[in-house]
Amino acid sequence: MRAISAADAISLAVDRTREILFRPFNWATYLKLGLVAILTEGISGNLNSSSHGGKVPEHGSIGSPHLSLPPEWIAAIVAGTIVAIVLGLVVFYLITRLRFAFFHCLIHNTREIRPGWWLYRTQATRFFWMNVVVALCFLLLMALLALPFVAGFWRLFHNIPPGGHPDILTLIALILPLIPIIFLLVLAGMLSDIVLRDWMLPHYALDGATAGEAWAFVWASFKAEKKQFLVYVVLRVIMPILAVVALFMILIIPGLVIVGSLGMLEYGVHSAFAGTSGASAFFGILVQVFFGVLAFGFVLLLSICLGGPVSTGLREYALVFYGGRYPALGNVLYPPAPIAPAVPPQTA
């Protein structure tokens, strides 16, 4: 497969998206692939979590001299935080496995999720732990950048008298320097996500490469075509934004009508059973829950129908662009034509 420019890869990605989602079209398959695409593309590739530390004042006070929590609450908060982190890791691992399964679907133009789920189990596990290490390094960087500001915010809120308010000018002076830092951190997170998912993941899947091997190939490819990779990054960031804006403009009026209708229906049902008791009140709750679940299902269906092709197209775009720089991927996306056997010369 020849190297394709970042701009030209868009049309090929659209063609491949049509091929896997609509040729032939099947509602069950379309919804299944659309849901997988949204789960794998809509959830951030990096593990994002936050940690807060600091000196705990005496008598169980946390974060403020005027806020005091009993030890039981502190223990419950710590336990809940640990459980949330563990659950987050489990969900992130499952999403990583699903990304490799969806990768298998797209490169082979197959609609079966199960084969890729089991085929790349080892590679997905290694990729998961590599992402965890990257996330921890990113959190460490955020903590180091935040340290100079923590002391300022602590002094500001620590010196607030009971019932008082923080000094607005001092608060603004502390927040303004954070704006460019937050912007750079967001940009770094987006770039790391593109590098990991768009460029390094195929090496893990197809070659079983280590993090060092995958990064070495990506860096060499980037140095050879800096302009095209930079254009790709810009388009990769802009296209989802444009897609969301376009969908919003198309659906704003129908969405308002539907939301308004559901709101009026919910309000009517609530009003009809207001003041009731016993079996009537219970029935009213069931009716409201039913329409709430119905509304949620409708929103989910609409999200899959509209977001599925967009998410699939973005992943196809990444594969088509990088496939021209990574032969093992390109030869799977567009298998080379078989070489015809040479015809021996005929003798007289």
N, C-alpha and C positions, 0 to 999 in steps of 0.2 A: 504494500500500500504506500503510495507516494505521500509526502508531507503536504498537508492542506492548510491554507492560511486560516487564521482565526475567523475571518469574515465568511469565507467560502464554506467552512464547516457547518455553518448554521443551516443552509439548505439541505445538506446531507443528513443532518440530525433530524430535521423535520420529516424527510422521507423515511428514515428508519423508524421514527415514532409512529407515522401512519401505518407502516408495515406491521409493526408488532401489536398495535392497538385496534386497528380497523380492517385488516386484511387477513382473513375474513373477520367480520365483526360479530362478537358474541357478548351479550350483556354480562353474563357471569364472569367471563374472563376479563372483560374491560374493567369491571368494578374491582376484581381481585388485584389486577396489576396496578390500577389507579390507587388503591389503598396502600399497597406496598410502596409505590413511588412516593406518596405523600409521607409515609412513615420514615422512609429512608432519606428523603431530601428535605422534608420540612423540619426535622429534628436536627439540631446542631450536631456536627460530627465530633466536636470536642466535648469532653466532659466538663461542664461548668458547675462549679460549686463555690461557696464562699465560706470563709472562716473568720471569726472575730475573736480577738484575744485582747487581753489587757489585765491590769491589776484589779482584782476584786476587792472593793472596800470592805471594811469590817461590817459585822452584823448582817451579812448576806446581801448587801446592796450591790446592784449590777447596773453599770452604765451611767448611773446618775446618783448623786448623794440623796436624792429625794425618793428613789424607787427601791423598795426592799422586797425581796422574795424569800419565802421560807425554803429551807434546804430540800424539802420534798419536791417543790416545784423545780428547783435547779436540777435535781436528779432526773426528773421527768423530761425536762428540756434536753439534757445531755443524752438520755436514752433515745428520745424521739429523733434527735439529730443523727445519732449513729444509725438508727433504723432507716431514716430517710437516705443517708449516704449509701447504705448497703442496697436498698431497693433501687436507688439511682444507678448504681453499678450494674445490677442485674438487668435493668431495662436497657441500659446502654450496651451491654454485651449482646442481648437479644437483637437490638437494632443493628449492631455490627454484623452479626450472623446474617441478618436479613439483607443488609447491603451487599454482601458477597453473593447471596442467592439471586438478588436482582441483577447484579453484575453478570452472573452466568446467563440469566434470561436474555439480557440485551445483547451480549456479544454473540450468542448463538441463535438469537432470534427465536427463542423458544418461550412458551408460556407456562412452563412448569416451574414452580418455586422449589419443590422438594429436592430435586437433584442437586442444585447449587447449595442448598442448606447443609447437606451432608458432605458434599464433595470438598468444600472449602472450610471445613470445621477447624482444622489445625491452623490454617493461614489466618482465619478470622480471629481465633483466640490470640494469636501472636500480635495481630494488628490491634486488637482491643487493648492489650497491655501496653503496647507502644503509645497508643493514644492517651492512656492513663498517665504514663510518664510525662508526655508532652503537656497534659493538662496540669499536672503537679508543678512542672517547671513554670508554666504560665501563671499559676496561682502564686508561686514564690516571687515571680517578677512583679505581679500586682501588689503583693505585700510590701516589697522593698520600695516601690514607688509611692505607696500610700503612707509609709512611716513618717515622712516629714510633715504630712498633713494631719495625722492622727493627733499629735500633741496639740496642734492649734485648735482643732475641734473639741478636744477634751477640755482644754482650758476655757474655751468659750462657754460650753454647756455646764461645766463644773461650777463656774462662777455666777450662774443665773440664780438669783434669789428665789425663794418659794413664791409661786404665782407670777414671776416675772417673765420676760421674753428676751431672747438673744438680741444682741446689737446687730441690726440689719446690715450696716456698712461693714462691720467686721466679718459677718457671715458671707457677704458678697465677695469680700477680699479673699476669703478662704476658698470659695467655690470657683472663681474665675480661673485661677491657674490649673484647676482640675479639668477644665473643659478640653484643652488640647491633649492632655494626657489620656483622658477617656477616649477621645477620637483616635489617637494612635493605638491604644489597646484594642479598640474595636477593629481597626484596620489590620492589626497584627493577627487578631483572631480569625478574620475572614481569609487572610492570606494563608495562614497555617491550615485552615480547613480545606482550601483549594489544593494546596500542596499534598496534604495527606490523602484526601479522598479522590481527587481527579488524577493525580500523577503517581503517587506511591502505592496506592491500593492495587492497581493492576499488576505491579511487580510482585507483591505479596501473593496474589491469587495465581498468576500464571507461572512464575518462576520459583515461588517459595522463598523469595529474597529476604534478607535481613534488612533492618532499618538502614544500616550503613550502605548496603549494596543498592537499595532502592534510591536513597538520597543521592548517592554518587552518580547514578544514571540520570536522575532528574536534573541535577546541577550541571552536568555536562551538556545535556540537551538545552537547558536554559542559556548557558553561555554561548552555544552555537547559534541560537535564534532568539536573542534577547527581545527584539522588537515584536515578533509574533507572540511570544509568551506574555509580554506585557499587554498587548492588544487583547489577547485571550482573557487575561485577568479582568481587564476593564469591562469587556462584553459579558463575562461570566457574572460580574457584580451587577451590571446594569440591566441585563435581560430579565431577571426575576422581578426587579422593581417595575420595569415597564409592563410586564405581564400582569402584575397585581393592579397597577393603575388602570390598565385597559379593562380588566375584569370588573374593577370597581365602577368605572364609568358605564359599562354595559349593564351592570346589574343594580345600579343604585336605585333606579325607579322601581323595577320589579321587586327588589329587596325591601324597599320601604313599604310597598303595598302588601307584601306577604307578612312582614313583621307587624305592620299595623293591624292586619286582619287577625293574626294569631293573638296579638295583644288584646284586641277587642273581644275575641272569643274567650280568652282566659279570664278577662275582667267580667264578662257576662256570666260565665260559669261560677266564678267566685262570688259575684253578687247574688246569684240565684240561690246559693246554699249558705249565704251569710246568715248568722243567727240561728241556724239549725243545730240540732244536737242528736246524739244517738246514731242510729243507722243512717239517717239522712246526711248528717255531717260526714260520716265515714264514706258514704257513697260520693259525696261532693269532692272529698279528697282524692278518691280513686279516679274520678272524672278529670280532675285537674292534673293528676299525675299522668294519666293516659295522654292528654293533649300535650303535656310537656315532653313526654317521650316521643310522641309523634313529631313534634316540632324539632326535637334534637335529631331524630332519624332523617328528617327532610334536609336539615342543614348538613348533616354528614354526607348524605347522598349527593347533594349539590356540590359539596367540597370535593368529593371524589371525582365526580363527572367533569368538573372544571379544572381542579388542581392536578388530577392525575396526568393528563397530557402535558401540562406545563412541566411538572416534575420529571416525567419521563423524557421529555425533550431536552431538559438541562443535562440529564445524565448521558443521553445519547450524544449531546454536543461535546461533553468532556471526553467521551470515548473516541469519537471521530477525530477530534483535534489531536489527542495524544497518540492515537493509533498510528498516525503518520510519522511519529517520532520514535515509537516503540514497536519494532517489527513483530514481536511475539503477539502483541495485541492487534496490530493492523492486519496480520495474516489470518486472524480468526474473524475479524469484522468483515473483511473482503478477501476471501481465499483466492490465492493466485490461480490463474487458469492452468489446467494441466498441460504439460509439455507433450506435444504429439511425438510419438516414437519416430525415429528416423527411418525412412524407407531405404532399404539397401539398393544400390544401383543394379539395374538389370544388365546382365551380360548377354551379349549377342549369341 
